[in-house]
Amino acid sequence: MNIIPAELNAIAGQLQNYDAPEQTVQLDSNCKLTYEILQWAKTHPDGLTDDRPIGTVEISRYNKENGAEYQIVEKRNGGGREIYEATVTTARDERIGESITNWKLDWYQAETPDKRLIINGTVRESTIEMNADKKHLADTPISCQWILPFALANQTAPMDEAFTTIDELTYCKTDQLLHGPAQIEVRGQSLFSFRHTGYGTLPIHYVFDSQRRPIFVTFTLLSWILRDIESI
């Protein structure tokens, strides 16, 4: 049996039999990633886990001059069916690949679609503005969990970069770090991962295969597993 690296424990039960999608596309082109969201439910004596599906994430990327536009739809079961719909614009950044410049987020529960949290955000120099009045200072690149699978795909040199994350485009965290890439071996395959750490953040790992596709993202008890990748 393969030894599953600690950073992949949350998807160990799926990893033994996982086959990545056949499609190969360049992640700096117009493309779409579809992930299944899994929740770590049970660990067996052999170290493998049961992971139950609780939702999906679809992230579409469209090239723009000096950056990209992302269309995001995340659906997650919890205390109801939560839905996140977002549009995010980025600019190229030599430190972490891309940095957010503005966004719009709609969050609501499927049962009450008329009750929505709406956030409009923009970055002006080193100031992050949310809904025109909530401001945060950030002098580092800005990203979020939906953008990093694309931004990190072409990063090959060792990095230890400071950045700011806007979790689910609602909560700003400065003093974050990206580390990697680290080589790992699973089922005879050579994979590599980047690790996101920082104040108020449990480690998050972005795992890529030899074709530089972001096949897993792990959030301790939650993980994303790539189910489809396509050109659009």
C-alpha positions as CSV (number, residue, x, y, z in Angstrom):
1,M,0.0,0.0,0.0
2,N,1.2,3.5,-0.8
3,I,2.0,5.8,2.1
4,I,-0.2,8.9,1.7
5,P,1.6,12.1,2.5
6,A,0.2,13.9,5.5
7,E,-1.0,16.8,3.5
8,L,-3.3,14.5,1.5
9,N,-4.9,12.7,4.5
10,A,-8.2,14.4,3.8
11,I,-8.5,12.6,0.4
12,A,-6.6,9.4,1.2
13,G,-9.7,7.2,0.6
14,Q,-10.2,8.7,-2.9
15,L,-6.6,8.9,-3.9
16,Q,-5.9,5.2,-4.1
17,N,-8.2,4.8,-7.1
18,Y,-8.2,8.3,-8.5
19,D,-7.7,8.8,-12.2
20,A,-7.3,12.4,-13.4
21,P,-9.4,13.6,-16.3
22,E,-7.9,12.8,-19.7
23,Q,-8.1,16.4,-20.9
24,T,-4.9,18.5,-20.9
25,V,-5.2,22.2,-21.4
26,Q,-3.0,25.2,-20.6
27,L,-4.3,26.9,-17.5
28,D,-3.3,30.3,-18.9
29,S,-5.8,29.8,-21.7
30,N,-9.6,30.0,-21.7
31,C,-10.6,26.9,-19.7
32,K,-12.8,25.5,-17.0
33,L,-12.1,23.4,-13.9
34,T,-14.8,21.4,-12.2
35,Y,-14.1,20.0,-8.7
36,E,-16.1,17.8,-6.4
37,I,-16.0,18.9,-2.8
38,L,-15.3,16.1,-0.3
39,Q,-15.6,16.1,3.5
40,W,-13.3,13.8,5.6
41,A,-15.9,11.6,7.3
42,K,-14.0,8.6,8.8
43,T,-10.5,7.2,9.1
44,H,-9.8,3.4,9.0
45,P,-7.1,1.5,10.8
46,D,-5.1,1.3,7.6
47,G,-5.0,5.1,7.4
48,L,-7.4,5.4,4.5
49,T,-10.5,7.6,4.8
50,D,-14.1,7.8,3.8
51,D,-14.9,11.1,2.1
52,R,-18.4,12.1,1.4
53,P,-19.3,14.4,-1.4
54,I,-20.9,17.7,-0.2
55,G,-20.9,19.9,-3.3
56,T,-19.1,21.1,-6.4
57,V,-16.9,24.0,-7.6
58,E,-16.8,25.3,-11.2
59,I,-14.1,27.8,-12.1
60,S,-14.0,29.3,-15.6
61,R,-11.0,31.4,-16.7
62,Y,-11.1,33.9,-19.6
63,N,-8.0,35.7,-20.8
64,K,-8.0,39.5,-20.6
65,E,-5.3,42.0,-21.5
66,N,-2.6,41.7,-18.8
67,G,-4.7,39.3,-16.7
68,A,-7.9,37.2,-16.6
69,E,-11.5,37.2,-15.6
70,Y,-12.9,34.3,-13.6
71,Q,-16.5,33.1,-13.3
72,I,-17.0,31.0,-10.2
73,V,-20.0,28.9,-9.0
74,E,-19.6,26.9,-5.8
75,K,-22.5,24.8,-4.4
76,R,-22.0,23.3,-0.9
77,N,-24.3,21.4,1.4
78,G,-24.2,22.5,5.0
79,G,-27.0,24.0,7.1
80,G,-28.8,24.3,3.8
81,R,-27.5,24.5,0.3
82,E,-25.0,27.4,0.1
83,I,-24.3,28.9,-3.3
84,Y,-21.4,31.3,-4.1
85,E,-21.5,33.0,-7.5
86,A,-18.6,35.3,-8.3
87,T,-16.8,37.3,-11.0
88,V,-13.1,38.1,-10.3
89,T,-10.7,40.1,-12.4
90,T,-6.9,39.6,-12.0
91,A,-3.7,41.2,-13.3
92,R,-0.5,39.4,-13.9
93,D,1.9,39.4,-10.9
94,E,5.5,38.1,-11.1
95,R,5.5,37.0,-7.4
96,I,2.5,34.6,-7.3
97,G,1.3,34.6,-10.9
98,E,-1.8,36.7,-10.6
99,S,-3.3,39.3,-8.2
100,I,-6.9,40.2,-7.8
101,T,-8.0,43.7,-8.9
102,N,-11.8,43.6,-8.4
103,W,-14.7,41.2,-7.8
104,K,-18.4,40.8,-7.3
105,L,-19.8,38.0,-5.0
106,D,-23.3,36.8,-4.5
107,W,-23.8,34.4,-1.6
108,Y,-27.2,32.9,-0.8
109,Q,-28.9,29.7,0.3
110,A,-30.9,27.8,-2.4
111,E,-33.9,27.8,-0.1
112,T,-34.0,31.6,0.2
113,P,-32.5,33.0,-3.0
114,D,-34.0,36.4,-2.4
115,K,-31.8,36.9,0.7
116,R,-28.3,37.5,-0.5
117,L,-25.0,38.7,0.7
118,I,-23.6,40.9,-2.1
119,I,-20.0,42.1,-1.9
120,N,-18.3,44.3,-4.5
121,G,-14.6,44.7,-4.1
122,T,-11.8,46.6,-5.7
123,V,-8.1,47.1,-5.1
124,R,-6.8,50.7,-5.4
125,E,-3.0,50.7,-5.1
126,S,-2.5,49.0,-1.6
127,T,-6.1,49.5,-0.4
128,I,-8.7,46.8,-0.6
129,E,-12.3,48.2,-0.6
130,M,-15.4,46.1,0.0
131,N,-18.8,47.7,-0.8
132,A,-17.1,51.1,-1.0
133,D,-16.6,51.6,2.7
134,K,-14.9,48.5,4.3
135,K,-11.2,49.1,3.7
136,H,-8.1,47.0,4.3
137,L,-4.4,47.8,3.7
138,A,-2.4,45.2,1.8
139,D,1.0,45.8,0.3
140,T,1.3,42.2,-1.1
141,P,-0.3,40.3,-4.0
142,I,-4.0,39.4,-3.4
143,S,-5.6,36.1,-4.1
144,C,-8.2,33.6,-2.9
145,Q,-8.8,29.8,-3.0
146,W,-10.6,30.0,-6.4
147,I,-7.7,31.7,-8.2
148,L,-4.6,30.0,-6.8
149,P,-5.1,26.7,-8.7
150,F,-4.5,28.6,-11.9
151,A,-2.0,31.2,-10.6
152,L,0.4,28.5,-9.2
153,A,0.2,26.1,-12.2
154,N,3.2,27.7,-14.0
155,Q,5.3,28.4,-10.9
156,T,8.4,26.2,-11.1
157,A,11.0,28.1,-9.1
158,P,11.1,27.6,-5.3
159,M,9.0,30.3,-3.7
160,D,8.3,31.6,-0.2
161,E,6.1,34.6,-1.0
162,A,4.0,36.8,1.2
163,F,0.5,37.5,0.0
164,T,-3.0,38.6,1.1
165,T,-6.0,36.2,0.8
166,I,-9.6,37.2,0.7
167,D,-11.3,34.0,2.0
168,E,-14.5,33.3,-0.1
169,L,-14.1,37.0,-1.2
170,T,-15.6,38.1,2.1
171,Y,-12.8,38.1,4.7
172,C,-9.4,39.7,4.3
173,K,-6.3,38.1,5.8
174,T,-2.8,39.7,5.5
175,D,0.5,38.1,6.5
176,Q,-0.1,34.9,4.5
177,L,2.7,32.8,2.9
178,L,2.9,30.5,-0.1
179,H,5.7,27.8,0.0
180,G,6.7,25.3,-2.6
181,P,6.8,23.4,-4.8
182,A,7.4,20.3,-2.8
183,Q,7.7,16.9,-4.6
184,I,5.6,14.0,-3.4
185,E,5.2,10.4,-4.7
186,V,1.8,8.7,-4.8
187,R,1.0,5.4,-6.6
188,G,4.2,5.7,-8.5
189,Q,3.2,9.2,-9.8
190,S,5.3,12.3,-9.1
191,L,3.2,15.1,-7.9
192,F,4.1,18.5,-6.5
193,S,2.3,20.8,-4.1
194,F,2.3,24.4,-2.8
195,R,1.4,25.1,0.8
196,H,-0.5,28.1,2.0
197,T,0.0,29.1,5.7
198,G,-0.5,32.2,7.7
199,Y,-2.1,33.9,10.7
200,G,-5.7,32.6,11.1
201,T,-5.2,29.9,8.4
202,L,-4.9,26.1,8.8
203,P,-2.5,24.9,6.1
204,I,-4.0,24.5,2.6
205,H,-2.3,22.4,-0.1
206,Y,-2.6,22.8,-3.8
207,V,-1.5,19.6,-5.5
208,F,-0.5,19.3,-9.2
209,D,0.2,16.3,-11.4
210,S,3.1,16.0,-13.9
211,Q,1.0,17.8,-16.6
212,R,0.7,20.8,-14.2
213,R,-3.0,20.3,-13.6
214,P,-4.3,21.2,-10.1
215,I,-5.9,17.9,-9.2
216,F,-6.4,18.3,-5.5
217,V,-6.9,21.2,-3.0
218,T,-7.0,20.2,0.7
219,F,-8.4,22.3,3.5
220,T,-7.8,19.9,6.5
221,L,-11.3,18.3,6.7
222,L,-12.5,19.5,3.3
223,S,-10.9,18.9,-0.1
224,W,-11.5,19.5,-3.8
225,I,-10.8,16.7,-6.3
226,L,-10.6,17.5,-10.0
227,R,-13.4,15.8,-12.0
228,D,-13.3,17.7,-15.3
229,I,-11.1,20.1,-17.2
230,E,-11.9,21.6,-20.5
231,S,-11.2,24.4,-23.0
232,I,-13.9,27.0,-23.4
